[in-house]
Amino acid sequence: MANLLHVPLLRWLARLRYPKLFLVIAGLFVVDLMIPNFVPWDDILLGLGTLLLARWKDRDATTTGNAARNGRNAADR
């Protein structure tokens, strides 16, 4: 059961440019949501930063994926 969630998550993290930075920021975001505060701006900024890092893919993985879809190897370029 754990492999059903673990393997796709690791595969998705491998495509990110900075996977460790994403995990650190996502962890800080979760901890910050649990600590009550009066100004929610830091929660919003950490959430937006986490989303930004989640969308920031590695160029090599994207290029390899596009080449595989087009039926070419990355070495053919």
Order of alpha helices (4+ residues) and beta strands (2+ residues): alpha-alpha-alpha-alpha
